Structures are given as structure tokens and as C-alpha cells.
């Protein structure tokens, strides 16, 4: 991907006038989010399916009228064994590989501004974005962009080593998004849906899960409610269909992106309005490090 956050659409015909800020080569996701009211945000259901971040690889299946049909390679789904199938504006793709480098940087803050060498802002990249490191200079890191250009980012918002694969570390990453508005199809630090939050946070910690809640409910191993540990996933189902996932934060609490119009929050599991739809839990972290 050549843009900070690319939204993947069900079809080119799915987009509306209000979605235009999110479709260009210089996508403006913040402007898009500001432009949408709650009705518009709810209208994304059935129109948008996921998002891909700067530098993520996609496989192009077809091109039509300025759009590319792709699969997002690192988003497992039963829909396609090659990756998550969506349509993305062709302008948001880059064919030029980044510079070869032995070290990659992971953005660990909710977002991080990438800048030119003289400090001018280029784009606001999301948590979970991985880019190749070219050089370092004091508290700044030079990164290679997918189109071959270079940018600088503050080292304080980056990790150059793998993040800990522990429940406490996962929960700490998730907690920084408390208060972030829910966004259907969201997988970035600008907005998440329930499974997008889970997918993005665990992926940053080296655990690749399916993109959506229902297949996430088959990952890892089943865990009894009485044996929940920090970092486990808890699921909720209606009529046998898993519709929601949350991260167990310990002490009977969960972190979740609940629904359109709400924000990421940490609450008591028993207090959830859908607590009676509890449908089990899965341990997706190594057992020795889940707590």
C-alpha cells in the first residue's frame, strides 16, 4: 500500500460521496471520519470490509476503471486462502518495492507522522505499520516507503525489536486506544471495529490472527471462563453466530471496540449489554506468557 490507511471496499460501487476523502493517492482518513455522522458510519456495514496499512502487501487480481480487486495477504480469512478480498483505488497501490534493509521499524504509538528530512509532514501512519529502516539520526529514524521515497519518524513511537508476546504487553498496547471511536472495517489507530482491534494489536505482538471475529473464535485453544488469563479473547454469539470479540484484561474486565457510535473502552465483562451472549474464550498467546 502506498497510502497510510487504505479502506477495502466490497465493490467500487459501494463508495458514497462522503467517502471521497478516503479514496485518493493522498488519503485523508481524518477528514473522512470528521465528515461522517453516525448514520454515515453505520452505512459502512456491507460497503467496507477491512483496511490495509502503508507498506502492506496485496495481490492484485483484476483492474477496472481506476480500481484494483486485491487480496490483503496478511489478513487470514476463510473467504480466500490468499488473503482478504476487497476493492481498493488503484492510485493507493505502489508497484515499486522499498529499499532493501535488514531492520524494520514497527509503529507502536496510535499514529506517527512521517516527515521529510527537513521536517515537513508527509503522512500520518498508523499503529502496526512496518517499514524498513534506512538509517538513524539522534532521536529520529529514516524509513523506506513503498514507492521508494524516504521519510523520518520519531524513534519514541517505534519499535526496532519484536514486542513481547505476553498478555500484559498486549493489553498495554490495546489500552492506548481507549476512547478511540469505533469504525466499521477499521484496522488502524484512527478507528477500529471489534475484530480489527484484536487483529491489529495481536499482529503487532507477532501473533497473526484471522481478520474477522467468527474465524478468530477458532484460533488458539479453548479456555474455560473460570480459567481466563490476561490476553485471552472472549466471544459473543447470537443464534450460533459469533458477532463480537473482546480482549480479556484481567480482573473480570475486557477491552473492546463495541459498536458504531461508541468508542474503545475497558469495562467489566459482566456489565456488557450482550454479556448473556457469551460464547466462550480462546487462548492465542503462548500459555506460559498469557498472564
C-alpha positions as CSV (number, residue, x, y, z in Angstrom):
1,X,0.0,0.0,0.0
2,X,1.2,3.5,-0.9
3,X,-1.1,5.4,1.5
4,X,-1.2,5.5,5.3
5,X,-4.5,3.7,5.5
6,X,-6.4,2.2,2.6
7,X,-10.0,1.1,3.1
8,X,-11.0,-2.1,1.3
9,X,-14.5,-1.9,-0.3
10,X,-17.0,-4.6,-1.1
11,X,-17.1,-3.2,-4.7
12,X,-16.3,0.1,-6.5
13,X,-20.0,0.8,-6.4
14,X,-20.0,0.7,-2.6
15,X,-18.5,4.1,-2.1
16,X,-20.6,7.2,-1.4
17,X,-19.9,10.9,-1.8
18,X,-19.0,11.2,1.9
19,X,-16.2,8.6,1.3
20,X,-14.3,10.7,-1.2
21,X,-11.6,11.9,1.2
22,X,-10.5,8.3,1.8
23,X,-10.1,7.4,-1.9
24,X,-7.2,9.5,-3.2
25,X,-3.4,8.9,-3.5
26,X,-3.1,11.3,-0.5
27,X,-5.9,9.7,1.5
28,X,-7.2,11.9,4.3
29,X,-8.8,9.4,6.7
30,X,-9.2,12.0,9.5
31,X,-11.2,14.3,7.2
32,X,-13.3,11.3,6.1
33,X,-14.0,10.4,9.7
34,X,-14.9,14.0,10.5
35,X,-17.3,14.2,7.6
36,X,-19.3,11.1,8.6
37,X,-22.2,11.4,11.0
38,X,-23.4,8.3,12.9
39,X,-25.8,7.4,10.1
40,X,-22.9,7.5,7.6
41,X,-20.7,5.5,9.8
42,X,-23.3,2.8,10.2
43,X,-23.7,2.8,6.4
44,X,-20.2,1.4,6.1
45,X,-21.6,-2.0,7.1
46,X,-21.9,-4.0,3.9
47,X,-19.9,-1.5,2.0
48,X,-16.4,-1.6,3.5
49,X,-14.8,-4.8,4.9
50,X,-11.3,-4.1,6.1
51,X,-8.3,-1.7,5.9
52,X,-4.7,-2.1,4.8
53,X,-1.8,-0.1,6.1
54,X,1.2,1.6,4.5
55,X,3.6,-1.0,3.1
56,X,1.2,-4.0,3.4
57,X,1.4,-6.4,0.5
58,X,-1.6,-7.1,-1.6
59,X,-2.1,-9.4,-4.6
60,X,-3.9,-7.7,-7.5
61,X,-6.5,-10.0,-9.1
62,X,-8.1,-7.5,-11.5
63,X,-8.2,-3.8,-12.5
64,X,-11.3,-2.0,-13.6
65,X,-12.0,1.8,-14.1
66,X,-9.3,3.0,-11.6
67,X,-9.9,0.3,-9.1
68,X,-8.0,-2.9,-8.2
69,X,-9.5,-6.1,-6.9
70,X,-7.0,-7.4,-4.4
71,X,-6.5,-9.8,-1.6
72,X,-4.7,-8.4,1.5
73,X,-2.0,-11.1,2.1
74,X,-1.5,-10.8,5.8
75,X,-5.2,-10.8,6.7
76,X,-6.3,-14.5,7.0
77,X,-9.9,-15.2,6.2
78,X,-12.0,-18.2,5.1
79,X,-13.2,-16.0,2.2
80,X,-10.0,-16.6,0.3
81,X,-6.9,-18.6,1.2
82,X,-4.7,-16.0,-0.4
83,X,-5.9,-13.1,1.9
84,X,-8.8,-10.8,2.5
85,X,-10.6,-9.9,-0.8
86,X,-11.6,-6.3,-1.3
87,X,-11.5,-3.5,-3.9
88,X,-9.1,-0.6,-3.4
89,X,-8.5,2.6,-5.6
90,X,-5.7,1.8,-8.0
91,X,-4.0,5.1,-7.0
92,X,-3.4,3.8,-3.5
93,X,-1.1,1.0,-4.6
94,X,2.6,1.1,-5.3
95,X,4.5,-1.4,-7.5
96,X,8.0,-0.2,-6.6
97,X,9.5,-2.3,-3.7
98,X,11.1,-0.5,-0.8
99,X,14.8,-0.3,-0.3
100,X,16.5,-3.5,1.0
101,X,17.3,-3.3,4.7
102,X,17.9,-5.8,7.5
103,X,15.9,-3.9,10.2
104,X,12.3,-3.0,10.2
105,X,10.5,-0.5,12.4
106,X,7.0,-1.0,13.9
107,X,4.9,2.0,14.7
108,X,3.7,1.4,18.3
109,X,2.0,4.7,19.0
110,X,-1.6,5.1,17.8
111,X,-0.3,7.2,14.9
112,X,3.1,8.7,13.9
113,X,3.8,11.5,11.5
114,X,6.3,10.6,8.8
115,X,8.3,13.7,7.7
116,X,10.7,14.8,5.1
117,X,14.4,15.3,6.0
118,X,13.7,19.0,6.7
119,X,10.7,18.2,9.0
120,X,7.7,18.8,6.7
121,X,4.8,16.3,7.3
122,X,4.3,13.7,4.6
123,X,1.6,11.4,6.1
124,X,0.2,10.2,9.4
125,X,1.0,6.5,9.6
126,X,-0.9,4.1,11.9
127,X,0.0,1.8,14.7
128,X,1.1,-1.6,13.3
129,X,2.7,-0.1,10.2
130,X,6.0,-1.8,9.4
131,X,8.7,-0.1,7.3
132,X,12.3,-0.8,6.5
133,X,14.9,1.2,8.4
134,X,17.5,3.1,6.3
135,X,19.4,4.9,9.0
136,X,19.1,6.6,12.4
137,X,20.0,10.2,13.4
138,X,19.7,11.0,17.1
139,X,16.0,10.6,18.1
140,X,14.8,10.1,14.5
141,X,14.7,7.1,12.2
142,X,14.9,7.2,8.4
143,X,12.5,4.8,6.8
144,X,11.9,3.5,3.3
145,X,8.4,4.0,1.8
146,X,6.8,1.6,-0.6
147,X,7.2,4.0,-3.5
148,X,11.0,4.2,-2.9
149,X,10.9,7.5,-1.2
150,X,12.2,8.0,2.3
151,X,10.8,9.6,5.4
152,X,11.7,10.3,9.0
153,X,9.8,9.4,12.2
154,X,10.4,9.9,15.9
155,X,12.1,6.9,17.4
156,X,9.9,7.2,20.5
157,X,6.9,5.9,18.6
158,X,8.8,3.0,17.0
159,X,10.0,-0.5,18.0
160,X,13.0,-1.9,16.3
161,X,12.8,-5.2,18.2
162,X,9.9,-7.6,18.4
163,X,7.3,-6.6,21.0
164,X,6.8,-9.0,24.0
165,X,4.3,-11.8,23.3
166,X,2.6,-11.6,26.7
167,X,-0.9,-10.9,27.9
168,X,0.2,-7.8,29.9
169,X,2.0,-6.4,26.9
170,X,-0.9,-7.0,24.6
171,X,-3.3,-5.3,27.0
172,X,-1.0,-2.4,27.4
173,X,-1.0,-1.9,23.6
174,X,-4.8,-2.1,23.5
175,X,-5.3,0.3,26.3
176,X,-3.7,3.2,24.4
177,X,-6.8,3.1,22.1
178,X,-9.3,3.6,24.9
179,X,-11.5,6.5,23.7
180,X,-10.9,6.0,20.0
181,X,-14.2,6.0,18.0
182,X,-15.4,2.7,16.6
183,X,-15.1,2.4,12.8
184,X,-16.6,-0.5,10.9
185,X,-13.9,-2.3,8.9
186,X,-11.2,-0.3,10.8
187,X,-7.8,-1.8,11.5
188,X,-5.8,1.4,12.2
189,X,-5.0,3.7,15.0
190,X,-7.6,6.1,13.5
191,X,-10.5,3.7,14.2
192,X,-11.2,0.0,14.9
193,X,-14.1,-2.4,14.7
194,X,-14.1,-5.2,17.3
195,X,-12.1,-7.8,15.4
196,X,-9.9,-5.1,13.8
197,X,-8.7,-4.0,17.2
198,X,-7.9,-7.6,18.1
199,X,-6.2,-8.4,14.7
200,X,-4.1,-5.2,14.8
201,X,-2.9,-5.5,18.4
202,X,-2.0,-9.2,18.3
203,X,-0.3,-8.8,14.9
204,X,1.9,-6.1,16.4
205,X,2.9,-8.6,19.0
206,X,3.8,-11.2,16.5
207,X,0.5,-13.2,16.6
208,X,-1.3,-13.3,13.2
209,X,-5.0,-14.0,13.7
210,X,-7.8,-14.1,11.2
211,X,-9.2,-10.7,10.4
212,X,-12.8,-11.3,11.5
213,X,-14.4,-12.3,14.8
214,X,-16.0,-15.5,13.7
215,X,-12.8,-17.2,12.4
216,X,-10.9,-15.7,15.3
217,X,-13.2,-17.8,17.6
218,X,-11.4,-20.9,16.2
219,X,-7.9,-19.7,16.7
220,X,-5.7,-21.0,19.5
221,X,-7.2,-23.2,22.2
222,X,-10.5,-23.1,24.1
223,X,-10.4,-21.7,27.6
224,X,-13.0,-22.1,30.4
225,X,-14.4,-18.9,31.7
226,X,-13.1,-19.8,35.1
227,X,-9.6,-20.1,33.7
228,X,-9.4,-16.7,31.8
229,X,-6.0,-15.1,31.7
230,X,-4.9,-11.6,30.7
231,X,-4.6,-11.6,26.9
232,X,-7.2,-14.2,26.2
233,X,-10.0,-13.5,23.7
234,X,-13.7,-13.7,24.7
235,X,-16.5,-14.1,22.1
236,X,-20.2,-13.3,21.9
237,X,-22.7,-15.0,19.7
238,X,-26.3,-14.7,18.6
239,X,-28.2,-17.6,17.2
240,X,-25.0,-19.5,17.0
241,X,-23.1,-16.8,15.0
242,X,-20.1,-15.1,16.6
243,X,-20.7,-11.4,16.2
244,X,-18.2,-9.8,18.7
245,X,-14.8,-10.3,20.3
246,X,-13.0,-8.6,23.2
247,X,-9.7,-8.8,24.9
248,X,-9.6,-10.1,28.4
249,X,-7.7,-7.5,30.5
250,X,-7.7,-9.4,33.9
251,X,-9.8,-8.8,37.0
252,X,-13.1,-9.6,35.2
253,X,-12.6,-6.8,32.7
254,X,-12.3,-6.6,28.9
255,X,-11.1,-4.1,26.3
256,X,-13.4,-3.9,23.3
257,X,-14.4,-1.7,20.3
258,X,-18.2,-2.2,20.9
259,X,-20.3,-0.7,18.1
260,X,-21.0,2.2,15.8
261,X,-21.3,5.4,17.8
262,X,-19.3,4.2,20.8
263,X,-15.5,4.2,21.5
264,X,-12.9,1.6,22.5
265,X,-13.4,1.0,26.2
266,X,-12.4,-1.1,29.2
267,X,-15.3,-2.4,31.2
268,X,-16.5,-5.3,33.4
269,X,-17.3,-8.3,31.3
270,X,-20.4,-9.0,33.4
271,X,-21.7,-5.5,32.7
272,X,-21.8,-5.8,28.9
273,X,-25.3,-5.4,27.4
274,X,-24.6,-8.7,25.5
275,X,-23.0,-10.5,28.5
276,X,-25.7,-13.2,28.2
277,X,-24.4,-13.9,24.7
278,X,-21.0,-15.1,26.0
279,X,-19.9,-17.8,23.6
280,X,-16.5,-18.9,25.0
281,X,-12.9,-17.8,25.1
282,X,-9.7,-18.7,23.2
283,X,-6.0,-18.5,24.3
284,X,-4.0,-17.3,21.3
285,X,-0.8,-16.4,23.2
286,X,1.7,-19.0,24.5
287,X,0.3,-20.4,27.7
288,X,3.4,-19.6,29.7
289,X,3.2,-15.9,28.7
290,X,-0.5,-15.3,28.6
291,X,-0.6,-13.6,32.0
